[in-house]
Amino acid sequence: GAVVSQHPSRVICKSGTSVKIECRSLDFQATTMFWYRQFPKQSLMLMATSNEGSKATYEQGVEKDKFLINHASLTLSTLTVTSAHPEDSSFYICSARGGAGGYTFGSGTRLTVV
Amino acid sequence: QQQVKQSPQSLIVQKGGISIINCAYENTAFDYFPWYQQFPGKGPALLIAIRPDVSEKKEGRFTISFNKSAKQFSLHIMDSQPGDSATYFCAASNAGNMLTFGGGTRLMVKP
């Protein structure tokens, strides 16, 4: 079945630094990738949608200059949290649309900003 | 605007019992209704999904019931097991666009 590999699974960074999260579709071409953010005991909130080779579409309230998304190939999308602050600490999850036509999720990245 | 409402927020079921989680949606353009299971610290995993041209779909112990006129769909977990204890999310999408998630249900199955 379709597999999406997300790395790293956990990252701790200092306030003010940047962190990159990678999401790869291993056995299918992901035409569209979605990035979600999930706070404890809450649902997934869509941050942005990215299509290969084009600029990402950000949801209202999501700072595009802070959360940089790159989808340069059909198998790789990255989310870079720039100048991270403690309030950016969260669980970030990517999802790829492709393969059998459904949505496949990565295993998530726990970001802690200290 | 919350387009997918999920209930209950939490659910406790005895082992062997039936777990029932309900969702209601507003957007009649939605054409894909999946259910996801999420364990702590992990991404959601697809359990089962349905499209609006059928009223029920069963896969093993999991069944989706879909009521198009009422704009509601539900997940039934038969013979619930402690290993089913997780958070369950319903979702909906339109024409392959983004998924809209319900608020989630934390299920605990007691041995």
Chai-1 contact restraints between the chains, C-beta under 6 A:
chainA,res_idxA,chainB,res_idxB,connection_type,confidence,min_distance_angstrom,max_distance_angstrom,comment,restraint_id
A,F34,B,M98,contact,1.0,0.0,6.0,A-B,restraint_1
A,S43,B,F101,contact,1.0,0.0,6.0,A-B,restraint_2
A,S43,B,G103,contact,1.0,0.0,6.0,A-B,restraint_3
A,S43,B,G104,contact,1.0,0.0,6.0,A-B,restraint_4
A,L44,B,F101,contact,1.0,0.0,6.0,A-B,restraint_5
A,L46,B,M98,contact,1.0,0.0,6.0,A-B,restraint_6
A,T49,B,M98,contact,1.0,0.0,6.0,A-B,restraint_7
A,I93,B,G43,contact,1.0,0.0,6.0,A-B,restraint_8
A,Y103,B,L99,contact,1.0,0.0,6.0,A-B,restraint_9
A,F105,B,G43,contact,1.0,0.0,6.0,A-B,restraint_10
A,F105,B,P44,contact,1.0,0.0,6.0,A-B,restraint_11
A,G106,B,G43,contact,1.0,0.0,6.0,A-B,restraint_12
A,S107,B,K42,contact,1.0,0.0,6.0,A-B,restraint_13
A,S107,B,G43,contact,1.0,0.0,6.0,A-B,restraint_14
A,G108,B,G43,contact,1.0,0.0,6.0,A-B,restraint_15
